[in-house]
Amino acid sequence: MSVLSSVETTGTHHAPDADWSAYATAYDLLSRHNPEYKALMKDFEAFLSKIEAPKIIYDVGGGTGNYTEIAARLCADSTICLVEPDPGMMRAAKAKLSAHKNVTYQNVGLESAKVPDRADLVISVHSLYAMPEPEHRLADIRRMLRPGGILYLIDLGRPMDVRDWRNFLFSSIRKEHGLLGTLRIFWQGRQIARQNKAIFKAQQDGTYWTHTAAKIASAVTAAGFEIIDQRSVYRGYSDLLVCRATP
């Protein structure tokens, strides 16, 4: 994977050489320079604008808080909890979200999260595939939600082609920033590039979950969800599913 083609890979089961706190220091280059990542965030904003504001929201594997920030901004009266096991990611999220008083934090993995009140919405973006036993974690998410609650799930399913992403991002960024600007951005994101190599290796050796669209749909259904919408995103590498928790 190239310098800016990162994903939210913050479960508790990591490739041995991945340093997620180091990753957090450069992660938000994504939200500024990766057009595919920006498109995902825009889609989430559109989704939130079309539904009734949820009273309780959990962002599972919330990383540096990009999706929590969108939810906190658009759903100011909601109670939002960011669940994130990595301390470096959590530090970045808390700094980013300091102005939002409706956000609380749990610096734990999903399987250890406390749920005093069941949620109306759970967000999980590019985190499930890196968690231990991801199909079991879907069952944990179902228990977080009230019947009829919504899961907004984006998950990386296919192994990331490092060269493909590097070429795509270099071309995309160069159009806006020129050659020298692009080289500068890639240099700033070199820590992401290091960690992405570990992520790709973990996908290849089975440490991280890979799946087809059909396989994740089956897993979601088995965990107690009805799929409302499903489509391919992130240049075909990921699946987006909007799901309703069944009674």
C-alpha positions as CSV (number, residue, x, y, z in Angstrom):
1,M,0.0,0.0,0.0
2,S,1.3,3.4,-0.8
3,V,1.8,6.5,1.4
4,L,-1.8,7.7,1.6
5,S,-3.8,4.6,0.8
6,S,-4.2,3.6,4.5
7,V,-7.2,2.2,6.2
8,E,-8.6,2.2,9.7
9,T,-6.7,-0.8,10.9
10,T,-7.0,-0.5,14.7
11,G,-8.2,-3.8,16.1
12,T,-6.3,-5.6,18.8
13,H,-4.8,-8.3,16.6
14,H,-1.9,-6.7,14.8
15,A,0.9,-7.8,12.5
16,P,4.0,-8.1,14.7
17,D,5.9,-5.2,13.1
18,A,3.1,-2.7,12.8
19,D,3.5,0.4,15.0
20,W,0.0,1.9,15.2
21,S,1.0,4.9,17.3
22,A,3.7,5.8,14.8
23,Y,1.0,5.3,12.1
24,A,-1.2,7.8,13.9
25,T,1.3,10.6,13.5
26,A,0.7,10.8,9.8
27,Y,-2.6,9.1,9.3
28,D,-4.7,12.3,8.7
29,L,-2.8,13.0,5.5
30,L,-5.6,10.6,4.2
31,S,-8.4,13.1,4.9
32,R,-6.5,15.8,3.1
33,H,-5.0,14.1,0.1
34,N,-6.5,10.7,-0.7
35,P,-9.5,11.4,-2.9
36,E,-11.0,7.9,-2.3
37,Y,-10.8,8.4,1.5
38,K,-12.4,11.9,1.1
39,A,-15.2,10.3,-0.9
40,L,-15.9,7.8,1.9
41,M,-16.2,10.7,4.4
42,K,-18.5,12.6,2.1
43,D,-20.7,9.6,1.7
44,F,-21.0,9.2,5.4
45,E,-21.9,12.9,5.8
46,A,-24.6,12.4,3.2
47,F,-25.9,9.3,5.1
48,L,-26.1,11.1,8.4
49,S,-28.0,14.0,6.8
50,K,-30.7,11.7,5.5
51,I,-31.5,9.9,8.8
52,E,-33.1,10.9,12.0
53,A,-30.3,12.0,14.4
54,P,-29.3,8.9,16.5
55,K,-29.4,9.4,20.3
56,I,-26.5,7.1,21.0
57,I,-23.6,6.4,18.6
58,Y,-20.5,4.2,18.9
59,D,-17.5,4.5,16.5
60,V,-15.8,1.2,16.7
61,G,-12.1,1.2,15.8
62,G,-12.5,4.9,15.3
63,G,-8.8,5.6,14.8
64,T,-7.9,9.3,14.8
65,G,-11.6,10.2,15.0
66,N,-12.5,11.4,11.5
67,Y,-15.9,9.7,11.5
68,T,-16.6,10.6,15.1
69,E,-15.8,14.2,14.2
70,I,-18.4,14.1,11.4
71,A,-21.0,12.6,13.7
72,A,-20.3,15.1,16.5
73,R,-20.6,18.0,14.1
74,L,-23.8,16.8,12.4
75,C,-25.4,15.2,15.5
76,A,-24.6,17.7,18.2
77,D,-27.3,16.4,20.5
78,S,-26.2,12.8,20.2
79,T,-24.0,11.0,22.8
80,I,-21.0,9.5,20.9
81,C,-18.4,7.0,22.1
82,L,-15.2,6.4,20.2
83,V,-13.8,2.9,20.9
84,E,-10.1,2.6,19.9
85,P,-7.5,0.3,21.4
86,D,-4.3,2.0,20.2
87,P,-3.0,4.8,22.5
88,G,-1.4,6.8,19.7
89,M,-4.6,6.8,17.6
90,M,-6.6,7.7,20.8
91,R,-4.3,10.7,21.6
92,A,-4.8,12.0,18.0
93,A,-8.5,11.6,18.3
94,K,-8.8,13.3,21.6
95,A,-6.8,16.3,20.3
96,K,-9.0,16.5,17.2
97,L,-12.3,16.2,19.1
98,S,-11.5,18.4,22.1
99,A,-14.1,20.9,21.1
100,H,-16.9,18.4,21.0
101,K,-18.3,17.8,24.5
102,N,-20.7,15.1,23.4
103,V,-17.9,12.6,22.8
104,T,-16.6,10.0,25.3
105,Y,-13.7,7.5,24.8
106,Q,-12.9,3.9,25.5
107,N,-9.3,3.0,24.9
108,V,-10.0,-0.7,24.4
109,G,-10.8,-3.2,21.7
110,L,-14.3,-3.9,20.7
111,E,-14.5,-7.1,22.6
112,S,-13.8,-5.2,25.8
113,A,-16.0,-2.2,25.2
114,K,-18.6,-1.3,27.9
115,V,-22.1,-0.6,26.6
116,P,-24.3,0.9,29.4
117,D,-26.9,1.9,26.8
118,R,-27.6,0.3,23.5
119,A,-26.9,2.4,20.4
120,D,-29.0,3.7,17.6
121,L,-26.0,3.8,15.3
122,V,-22.6,1.9,15.2
123,I,-19.9,3.1,12.8
124,S,-17.2,0.7,11.8
125,V,-14.9,2.0,9.0
126,H,-11.9,0.0,7.9
127,S,-11.4,-1.6,11.3
128,L,-13.3,-4.9,11.4
129,Y,-10.9,-6.8,9.1
130,A,-8.0,-6.2,11.5
131,M,-9.8,-7.3,14.6
132,P,-9.4,-10.8,16.1
133,E,-12.2,-13.1,14.9
134,P,-14.0,-10.4,12.9
135,E,-17.1,-12.5,12.4
136,H,-17.5,-12.8,16.2
137,R,-16.9,-9.0,16.5
138,L,-20.0,-8.5,14.2
139,A,-22.0,-10.3,16.9
140,D,-20.5,-7.9,19.5
141,I,-21.6,-5.0,17.4
142,R,-25.1,-6.5,17.1
143,R,-25.3,-6.6,21.0
144,M,-24.3,-2.9,21.1
145,L,-27.3,-2.0,19.0
146,R,-31.0,-1.8,20.0
147,P,-33.3,-3.7,17.7
148,G,-33.8,-1.6,14.6
149,G,-30.5,0.2,15.2
150,I,-28.2,0.8,12.2
151,L,-24.7,-0.4,11.5
152,Y,-22.7,1.7,9.1
153,L,-19.9,-0.7,8.0
154,I,-17.0,-0.2,5.6
155,D,-14.5,-3.0,5.5
156,L,-11.4,-3.7,3.5
157,G,-12.0,-7.0,1.8
158,R,-9.5,-7.5,-0.9
159,P,-5.7,-7.5,-0.5
160,M,-4.2,-4.1,-1.2
161,D,-2.1,-3.8,-4.3
162,V,0.7,-1.5,-3.1
163,R,1.9,-0.5,-6.6
164,D,-1.7,0.2,-7.8
165,W,-2.4,2.6,-4.9
166,R,1.0,4.3,-5.1
167,N,0.5,5.0,-8.8
168,F,-3.1,6.2,-8.3
169,L,-2.2,8.5,-5.5
170,F,0.9,9.9,-7.1
171,S,-1.1,10.8,-10.2
172,S,-4.0,12.2,-8.2
173,I,-1.9,14.4,-5.9
174,R,0.4,15.6,-8.6
175,K,-2.6,17.2,-10.5
176,E,-3.2,19.4,-7.5
177,H,0.3,19.9,-5.9
178,G,2.7,19.4,-8.7
179,L,5.8,17.1,-8.7
180,L,7.6,18.7,-5.8
181,G,4.5,19.1,-3.7
182,T,3.7,15.4,-4.3
183,L,7.1,14.3,-3.3
184,R,6.9,16.4,-0.1
185,I,3.5,14.8,0.8
186,F,4.9,11.3,0.2
187,W,7.9,12.1,2.4
188,Q,5.6,13.4,5.2
189,G,3.6,10.1,4.9
190,R,6.6,7.8,4.9
191,Q,5.5,6.3,8.3
192,I,2.2,5.3,6.8
193,A,4.0,3.6,3.9
194,R,6.0,1.5,6.4
195,Q,2.9,0.4,8.3
196,N,1.0,-0.3,5.1
197,K,3.6,-2.8,4.1
198,A,2.9,-4.6,7.4
199,I,-0.8,-4.5,6.8
200,F,-0.5,-5.9,3.3
201,K,1.7,-8.7,4.6
202,A,-0.9,-9.5,7.3
203,Q,-3.6,-9.7,4.7
204,Q,-1.4,-12.1,2.7
205,D,-0.6,-14.4,5.6
206,G,-4.2,-14.5,7.0
207,T,-3.6,-12.4,10.1
208,Y,-6.1,-9.9,8.7
209,W,-9.5,-10.9,7.3
210,T,-10.0,-10.8,3.5
211,H,-13.4,-11.4,2.0
212,T,-15.6,-11.1,-1.0
213,A,-18.7,-9.0,-1.0
214,A,-20.8,-12.1,-0.7
215,K,-18.8,-13.4,2.2
216,I,-19.1,-10.2,4.3
217,A,-22.8,-10.1,3.5
218,S,-23.2,-13.6,4.7
219,A,-21.3,-12.8,7.9
220,V,-23.3,-9.7,8.6
221,T,-26.6,-11.6,8.1
222,A,-25.5,-14.4,10.3
223,A,-24.7,-11.9,13.1
224,G,-28.3,-10.7,13.2
225,F,-28.5,-7.9,10.6
226,E,-30.7,-7.1,7.7
227,I,-28.7,-5.5,4.8
228,I,-30.4,-2.3,3.7
229,D,-27.7,-1.2,1.2
230,Q,-24.4,-2.7,0.0
231,R,-21.9,-1.5,-2.6
232,S,-18.3,-1.6,-3.5
233,V,-16.2,1.4,-2.6
234,Y,-12.5,2.5,-2.2
235,R,-11.7,1.5,-5.8
236,G,-13.2,-1.9,-5.4
237,Y,-11.0,-2.8,-2.4
238,S,-13.7,-2.3,0.2
239,D,-17.4,-3.1,0.9
240,L,-19.9,-0.6,2.3
241,L,-22.9,-2.0,4.0
242,V,-25.8,-0.2,5.8
243,C,-27.5,-2.8,8.0
244,R,-30.4,-2.9,10.4
245,A,-30.2,-4.9,13.6
246,T,-33.0,-7.5,13.6
247,P,-35.1,-8.2,16.7
